[in-house]
Amino acid sequence: MKKRLHEIQAETTTHSKTPDIEKPRIERRRLLRPSLRETTAAGPPSSDLPPLGDLQAPGAFLPSDMARNGFPDIEQLRLTQDFSSPANTKKMLLTVEVRKPNRQEFFRVRPGAEWQLATYVLEVKERQKRELYLVHSDLWEELRADIVARILFTTINRAGVVFLWPVGLPNKDGSFNHWFRSAYEAAQLAMTTWVRATSDTDRCVYDIYKANGDLPDPEWPEEDFQTLVHRAFKNRFIATTKHPVLRRLRGER
């Protein structure tokens, strides 16, 4: 009986032993998961993640980055108490177009003979549109077959864009082209109220419409009429017969 009990204890001991193949797995678990005693003694497990204060969205632009990129001090960007008024700036009128009003814009014409110019111009078709050239009075007689009489009105639209509107003058016998007559009448009306002119090709006239609203008067630029004309024709003034445009009309190089 004692011998049998000894054999059973020997078998139990043999089966309770961990196979050699399980030893590496147990050892790995111990390495990956320290015991509570080890954690308490050494503090919280180390981590490769940066502190929360160092986290930022990709591409974030921090104040330190602004300084490195030449960004001004933030106080230089702060509005003052008079932020409702514009800065001390003035819009510079560097270019002035020479054109008629388009059919969708309301416009005004500046009254007074000092804001008009009746003269001769040369009309040349360039780049699929007609360009007007101002001609020196010394060349009027020589170019009388090519030049036409126009009156230039100082005009402004609702956006504050100033341009010179060329309108045809009466013929020598006093007769008016229908287009020119209606355009002239529109210019006269536009001296006192906002108007819009659309082409009526069937009757060869402009239909004129007054603005329904009580629109404020335009703010005219400070430049005088001499300056406006100079800036409008600075690259289109013919003062000599050697001008490239006249050379082309004569078939020269």
C-alpha positions as CSV (number, residue, x, y, z in Angstrom):
1,M,0.0,0.0,0.0
2,K,2.8,2.3,0.9
3,K,4.5,1.5,-2.4
4,R,1.3,2.4,-4.4
5,L,1.0,5.7,-2.5
6,H,4.6,6.6,-3.4
7,E,4.0,5.9,-7.1
8,I,0.9,8.1,-7.2
9,Q,2.7,11.0,-5.5
10,A,5.6,10.6,-8.1
11,E,3.1,10.7,-11.0
12,T,1.4,13.9,-9.6
13,T,4.7,15.6,-9.2
14,T,5.7,14.7,-12.8
15,H,2.4,16.1,-14.3
16,S,2.5,19.4,-12.3
17,K,5.9,20.4,-13.8
18,T,5.7,23.0,-16.6
19,P,7.0,21.7,-19.9
20,D,10.2,23.2,-21.2
21,I,8.4,24.6,-24.2
22,E,6.2,26.9,-22.0
23,K,9.1,28.5,-20.1
24,P,10.1,31.1,-22.8
25,R,6.4,32.3,-23.1
26,I,6.1,32.8,-19.3
27,E,9.4,34.6,-19.3
28,R,8.2,37.0,-22.1
29,R,5.0,37.7,-20.1
30,R,7.1,38.7,-17.1
31,L,9.2,41.1,-19.3
32,L,6.2,42.7,-20.9
33,R,4.1,43.0,-17.7
34,P,6.0,43.9,-14.6
35,S,4.6,42.9,-11.3
36,L,2.8,45.3,-9.1
37,R,5.7,45.3,-6.7
38,E,8.1,46.2,-9.5
39,T,5.8,49.1,-10.8
40,T,5.4,50.6,-7.3
41,A,9.1,50.5,-6.7
42,A,10.2,52.1,-10.0
43,G,7.3,54.5,-10.6
44,P,4.9,54.4,-13.6
45,P,6.1,52.6,-16.7
46,S,8.1,54.8,-19.1
47,S,6.5,55.9,-22.3
48,D,7.8,57.3,-25.7
49,L,4.8,59.7,-26.1
50,P,5.6,63.4,-25.7
51,P,4.1,65.4,-22.9
52,L,0.6,66.9,-23.7
53,G,2.1,70.4,-23.8
54,D,4.2,69.5,-26.8
55,L,1.4,68.2,-28.8
56,Q,0.1,70.3,-31.7
57,A,-2.0,69.9,-34.9
58,P,0.0,69.2,-38.0
59,G,1.1,72.4,-39.6
60,A,0.2,74.5,-36.5
61,F,1.8,77.9,-36.5
62,L,3.0,78.9,-33.0
63,P,4.2,82.3,-31.8
64,S,7.7,81.1,-31.9
65,D,7.3,80.1,-35.5
66,M,5.9,83.6,-36.3
67,A,9.0,85.3,-34.9
68,R,11.3,83.0,-36.9
69,N,9.3,83.8,-40.1
70,G,9.5,87.6,-39.7
71,F,5.9,87.9,-38.4
72,P,5.3,91.3,-36.7
73,D,4.5,91.7,-33.1
74,I,0.8,91.1,-32.5
75,E,0.3,94.6,-31.2
76,Q,1.1,96.0,-34.7
77,L,-2.0,94.2,-36.0
78,R,-4.5,95.4,-33.4
79,L,-7.2,97.8,-34.4
80,T,-7.2,101.2,-32.7
81,Q,-10.3,102.9,-31.3
82,D,-11.0,104.7,-34.6
83,F,-11.1,101.4,-36.5
84,S,-14.4,102.4,-38.1
85,S,-12.7,105.0,-40.2
86,P,-10.3,104.0,-43.0
87,A,-6.6,104.5,-42.8
88,N,-5.0,107.6,-44.0
89,T,-4.8,106.4,-47.6
90,K,-5.7,107.9,-50.9
91,K,-6.7,106.0,-54.0
92,M,-4.3,107.0,-56.8
93,L,-5.8,107.5,-60.2
94,L,-3.0,106.1,-62.4
95,T,-5.0,105.0,-65.4
96,V,-8.1,106.5,-67.1
97,E,-10.0,104.5,-69.7
98,V,-11.4,106.1,-72.9
99,R,-14.7,104.3,-73.5
100,K,-18.4,104.5,-73.6
101,P,-20.5,103.4,-70.6
102,N,-21.5,99.7,-70.8
103,R,-25.2,98.8,-70.9
104,Q,-25.4,97.6,-67.3
105,E,-23.7,100.5,-65.4
106,F,-25.3,103.7,-64.1
107,F,-23.1,106.7,-64.6
108,R,-22.8,110.4,-64.0
109,V,-21.1,113.1,-66.2
110,R,-19.2,116.0,-64.5
111,P,-20.8,119.3,-65.4
112,G,-18.8,122.3,-66.6
113,A,-17.0,123.2,-69.8
114,E,-13.7,122.8,-67.9
115,W,-14.4,119.0,-67.6
116,Q,-14.9,118.5,-71.4
117,L,-12.8,118.5,-74.4
118,A,-14.0,118.9,-78.0
119,T,-11.1,117.8,-80.3
120,Y,-10.1,115.6,-83.2
121,V,-9.1,112.0,-82.6
122,L,-7.9,109.2,-84.8
123,E,-9.8,105.9,-84.5
124,V,-7.8,102.8,-85.2
125,K,-8.9,99.2,-85.0
126,E,-6.4,97.3,-83.0
127,R,-6.6,93.9,-81.3
128,Q,-10.3,93.4,-82.2
129,K,-11.3,96.8,-80.7
130,R,-11.2,100.5,-81.7
131,E,-8.5,102.6,-80.0
132,L,-8.7,106.4,-79.9
133,Y,-5.5,108.5,-80.4
134,L,-5.4,112.1,-79.5
135,V,-3.9,114.2,-82.3
136,H,-1.8,117.3,-82.0
137,S,-3.5,120.3,-83.6
138,D,-0.5,120.8,-85.9
139,L,-1.5,117.6,-87.7
140,W,-5.2,118.3,-88.1
141,E,-4.9,119.7,-91.6
142,E,-2.6,116.9,-92.8
143,L,-4.7,114.2,-91.3
144,R,-8.1,115.7,-92.0
145,A,-9.2,112.6,-94.1
146,D,-8.6,110.2,-91.1
147,I,-9.5,112.2,-88.0
148,V,-13.0,112.7,-86.5
149,A,-14.4,115.2,-84.1
150,R,-15.3,114.0,-80.6
151,I,-16.2,115.5,-77.3
152,L,-14.7,113.9,-74.2
153,F,-16.9,113.9,-71.2
154,T,-15.5,113.2,-67.7
155,T,-17.6,110.2,-66.5
156,I,-17.9,108.1,-63.4
157,N,-19.8,104.9,-62.6
158,R,-21.3,103.7,-59.3
159,A,-18.0,101.9,-58.4
160,G,-16.1,105.2,-58.5
161,V,-14.3,104.3,-61.8
162,V,-13.5,107.5,-63.8
163,F,-13.3,107.4,-67.6
164,L,-13.5,109.7,-70.6
165,W,-16.5,109.1,-72.7
166,P,-16.0,110.1,-76.4
167,V,-19.2,111.3,-78.0
168,G,-19.6,112.3,-81.7
169,L,-20.1,116.0,-82.5
170,P,-22.5,117.4,-85.1
171,N,-21.4,117.4,-88.8
172,K,-20.4,120.7,-90.5
173,D,-24.0,121.2,-91.6
174,G,-25.2,120.8,-88.0
175,S,-26.8,117.4,-88.5
176,F,-26.3,114.7,-85.9
177,N,-25.8,111.0,-86.3
178,H,-28.6,109.3,-84.4
179,W,-26.2,107.4,-82.1
180,F,-24.3,110.6,-81.3
181,R,-27.4,112.6,-80.7
182,S,-28.9,110.2,-78.2
183,A,-25.5,109.7,-76.5
184,Y,-25.1,113.5,-76.2
185,E,-28.6,113.8,-74.6
186,A,-27.7,111.0,-72.2
187,A,-24.5,112.9,-71.2
188,Q,-26.5,116.1,-70.6
189,L,-29.0,114.2,-68.4
190,A,-26.2,112.4,-66.5
191,M,-24.9,115.8,-65.3
192,T,-27.8,115.9,-62.8
193,T,-28.8,112.3,-62.2
194,W,-27.7,108.7,-62.5
195,V,-28.6,107.2,-65.8
196,R,-28.0,104.0,-67.8
197,A,-27.8,103.8,-71.6
198,T,-28.6,100.7,-73.7
199,S,-28.3,100.3,-77.4
200,D,-31.4,100.0,-79.6
201,T,-29.9,98.7,-82.8
202,D,-33.2,98.8,-84.7
203,R,-33.5,102.5,-84.3
204,C,-29.7,103.3,-84.0
205,V,-30.1,105.2,-80.8
206,Y,-29.4,104.8,-77.0
207,D,-32.4,104.1,-74.7
208,I,-31.8,106.1,-71.5
209,Y,-33.0,105.0,-68.1
210,K,-32.9,107.0,-64.9
211,A,-32.1,105.3,-61.5
212,N,-35.2,104.7,-59.4
213,G,-33.4,105.1,-56.1
214,D,-32.3,108.3,-54.5
215,L,-28.6,107.7,-55.1
216,P,-26.0,110.0,-53.6
217,D,-23.9,112.3,-55.8
218,P,-20.6,110.8,-57.0
219,E,-17.3,111.5,-55.3
220,W,-15.1,113.0,-58.0
221,P,-11.3,112.5,-57.9
222,E,-9.0,115.4,-56.9
223,E,-7.1,115.3,-60.2
224,D,-7.8,118.1,-62.6
225,F,-9.0,117.5,-66.2
226,Q,-5.5,118.1,-67.7
227,T,-4.2,115.2,-65.6
228,L,-7.1,112.9,-66.6
229,V,-6.5,113.5,-70.3
230,H,-2.8,113.0,-69.9
231,R,-3.3,109.7,-68.1
232,A,-5.9,108.6,-70.6
233,F,-3.8,109.3,-73.7
234,K,-0.2,109.0,-72.3
235,N,0.5,106.1,-74.7
236,R,-1.9,107.2,-77.4
237,F,-0.9,110.8,-78.4
238,I,0.2,111.6,-81.9
239,A,2.5,114.6,-82.1
240,T,4.5,113.8,-85.1
241,T,4.0,112.2,-88.5
242,K,6.7,109.6,-87.6
243,H,4.3,108.1,-85.0
244,P,4.2,104.3,-85.5
245,V,0.4,104.4,-86.0
246,L,0.7,106.9,-88.9
247,R,3.6,104.9,-90.4
248,R,1.3,101.8,-90.5
249,L,-1.5,103.8,-92.1
250,R,1.0,104.9,-94.8
251,G,2.2,101.3,-95.4
252,E,5.6,102.1,-94.1
253,R,7.8,99.9,-91.8
